[in-house]
Amino acid sequence: MDSNGFDRPAFPRTAAPGTAAPAASLHAESRSVKVMVAGGFGTGKTTMVGSVSDIAPLTTEETLTQASVGVDDLVGVADKRSTTVSLDFGRISLNEQLVLYLFGTPGQERFWFLWNGLCKGALGAVVLVDTRRLRSSFRAIEEMERLDVPFVIALNVFPDAKRHPLDEVREALAVSPRTPIISCDARDRLSSRTVLIALIRHLKERSAAAGEHR
């Protein structure tokens, strides 16, 4: 653990590039938007999609078996009994003009090859983070940066998680100051909806900033 009490690997994640990724455009006439819900294994992706979706979510959860021992990292999530093996899907209408289609990514390393296809066409992403296990979401952050998918960080507040100042979390995750970080409870519909609204606001601000520099 570092001086802030975070669980960090020996080699911290590379800091985000200094130059901003091309801003996504979010036009007023948009009717539907694809949004990714990413993050490490056991950070609450399936829970968030299920809590906020207006429809019964599609999930591809399978029971964890003895075969996953030594393959899936269960440190900090020893009580987890199932895992997403392909994707989670949900839909939420934020208002009469805007519908979000939510695609939850699998968190285990053995399913990361699916991310490129899932992220295709996504306007933005929510990256869920468990502050007890920061390293579990490093790959998700790096993939969003690599694919130029704008994102917000959602700190899923687990009951036994230590509360950290957001500036310390930002430093530990090495994300740009322009990336919003918000605490949430993925089990709560209103809390999850607030995260999605923060993402849409972030996308609009990026789009406006890009327009000013044209």
Summary of the structure (lengths in Angstrom):
residues: 214
radius of gyration: 16.6
end to end distance: 44.2
largest distance: 55.4
contacts: 648
relative contact order: 0.22
helix: 31%
strand: 20%
